[in-house]
């Protein structure tokens, strides 16, 4: 209740509005620098509006005391991801400058290791912040996989689509929604996806080497998801067995009491 009493809706909403404004400013700078076409502009603007709308709704629902320094870092990273998304959309007509593309993506990836540290250092870690961070990560991987797929083939889209496929599957099989134990391996594999896809997207490597880098990214991701799904399935089966055993014991106990 104390959180609701100190919720400053106007101030928090201003933060998201500023983020949308910075996103549009970045798009204007990119448009001026490379002469970005309509596809890039429309995609970048759609990203800005969608980010503002989804984040505003989440903030209204969770009613935090403040937006928080860690969320500001994540919002800044989301702005860079919006710029990368616009460049990728524009690349269907004309390839973006490599230095600009790599630079924006690299900064976004570096900041991925900053927002979590800021949240822990300032004591402002929240489920919303963690989810916001995860969604920005997942979308950047999706965008990079789309870009790399244009040179390597549609199989690369498996990398960007795997997390969204998992979320869709969890709507059908509820046991996939169970919490997973912390895993450094999972975090390492997730961090590697952006790095490996950026290396592949940079065009610095020959085709065969780029293929190997992307195959490594997909292989490690399949291993990580497969391991987690197997753990969730075994846990689900163990829970089901425990419930069935308990249900079998109840009638037996009733018979003992009755006798």
N, C-alpha and C positions, 0 to 999 in steps of 0.2 A: 504493500500500500504506500510505503514511503516513496518508492520509485515513481508511482503514478502522481503523487503530490508534487514531486520536483521535476516532472517531465515538462520541458520547455519546447512545445511543439513548433512554435514559430522559429526559434533558433536552430533546432535540429533540421527543419525543412529548408532553412536557408543554406545549410551546408550542402544538401543535395542539389539545390538550385545553383549554387556556385560551381559545383562539380560539373553540372550540365553546361554552364557557361564557359568554363575552361575547356571542356570538350569541343565546343563549337569554335573557340579561339584556336585550338590546336588544328582543327580541320581547315580553318581559314589560312593558317600558316602553311600547312601542307599543300593546300590548293594553290597558294601563291608560289610556293617553291617548285612544285612539279607540274602545275597545270592540271590538277586532278579533275577527272571527268565526272559526269552525272552519277555513274554507278558508285564511285567512291564517296561522293557527297551524300547521296541518299542513304547509303549503308551506314556511314558514320553518324549522320543525324538520327537514323533509326536506332542505332546503338545508344546514343546519348539519351534519347527520349525513353527507351526501354529501361535503361539503367536507372534513370531518375524515377520512373514510375514504380518499378519493382522495389527499389530501395526505400522510397518514400512510404510505400504500403507496409513494408516490413518494419520500418521504424515506428509507424503509427500503431502497429499491432503489438510490438514489444515494449514501446514507450520507455526508452532509456533515459537516464538523467542528462546525458550529453552525447554528442556524436562520437567523441573520443579521438585521441591522437592516432591510435592504430587504424581506425576506420578512415581517417583522413589519408593515411599512407595508402591503404587499399583503394580508396577512391581515386587517388592520384595514379595508381597503377592501372585502374580500370580506364582512366582517361587515355593512357598510353596504349592500352589494348584496343580502345576505340580507334585510335589513329592507325594501328597496325591493321585492324579490320578494314578500314577505309582503303588502305594501300592494297590489301589483298583483293578487295572487290574491284579496285581500279586496274589491277594487274591483268584482268581478263581482256582489257583493251591495250594496255601498255605496261611493261614491267617496271616496277618502282626502282628508284635508285638503291643499289645494294647497301651503300653506307647508311642511308637514312633508315631503310627497313631494318637492317641488323642493329643499328643504334637504338631505335625505339624498342625493339623486342628485347634486346639485352638489358636495357634499363628496367623494363617491366619484370624481367626474370630476376634481376638482382634485388629489386624491391620486395620480391616475394619472401625473401629471408629477413626483411626488415620489420614488416607490420606485426609479425608474431612476437618478435623481441620487444618491440615498443609496447605491445599489449601486456606482456609479462612484466616489463620494467615499471609500467605505470599502474599496474593492477586493474587494467580495464578490459581484461579478456571476457568475452561474452559469446554465447552460442551464435548470435546474429553475426558478430564479427568473424567468427570461424567459418560460418556458412558463406558470408560475403567473399572472404578470401578464397575459399574453395571454388566458388562459382566463377570468379575471375580467372583462376588458374585453369579450370576446365575449358572455359571459352577460348582462352588464348591457345591452348593445345589444339582445340578444334579448328581454329582459324589457321594455325600453322600447318596442320595436317591437310587442310584444303589447298593451301598454297603449294606444299610439296607434292601433293597428288597430281598437280598439273604437269609435273615433269617425270614423276615416278610411277604414276598410275593410280587408279581408284582404290587399290588395296590399302593405301596409306590412310584413308579415311577411317579405317578400323581403329586407329590410334585415337583420333579425336572423338569418335562416336562411342567408344567402349563405355565410358562413364555414363553417358546418357542412355545407352542400352541397358546398363545395370539398373539405373533408376526406373526405367520403363518396366523391366522385369520384376522389380520389387513391388510394383503396383499389382502384379498378378500373383506373385509368391511372397506373401508377407514375411516369411522367415528370413528373407534377404535384408529386411529392415533392422534386424537385431544389431546391437552395437558390436563393433569389432575391437579386439584388444589392441593396445598401442603396438606399433611395429616400426622400427627404424628402417627395415628393408622396404616397407611400403612407402615411407616418406622418401627414401633414396630413389626408388624407381619413379615416383611421381615427379621428383625434381629433375631426373635425367631426361624425361620426355621433352620438356621445353628446350633443354640444352642441345639434345641430339637433333631435334627438329629444326632448331635455329641453324645448326651446323649444316644440315641438309639444305635448308632454304637459302643459305648464303651463296651457294653456287661456287664456293671456293674449291670443292673437291670434284674429281672426275665422276662420271655417272656410276661406275661400279662401286667406288668407295661410298658415294652417297647412298646407293642402294643398301650397302652393308650397314651403314649408320642407322638408316630407317628400320631395317630388319631387326637390328639390335634393340631399338626402341620398342618395336611391336612385340618382340619376343619376351623382353623383360616385363612388359605390361601384361601380356597374356599370363605369364607365370604369376605375377602379383595378384591379378584378379582371380585366377584359377585357385590359388592357394586360399584366398579369402572366401570364395564361394564354397570351397570344400570344407573349410572350418565352419562356416555358417550352416551348411547342410548337416555335418556331423553333430553340431550342437543342437540343431532342430530335431534330429532323430533321437538324440539322447534325452531331450526334454519330452518328446512324445512317449518314449519308452517309460520314463519316470511317471508320467501322468497315467499311462495305461496300467502300470504296476500298482499305483495308488488306488485306481478305480477297482482293480481286482481285489485289493485288500479290504475295501470298505464292506462289501457283502459278507466276507468271511468274518470280520469283526462283529457285524450285526448278528450273525448266527451264533457266535460264541456268547454274546451278551444275552441273546434270547434263551439259550440253553441253560 
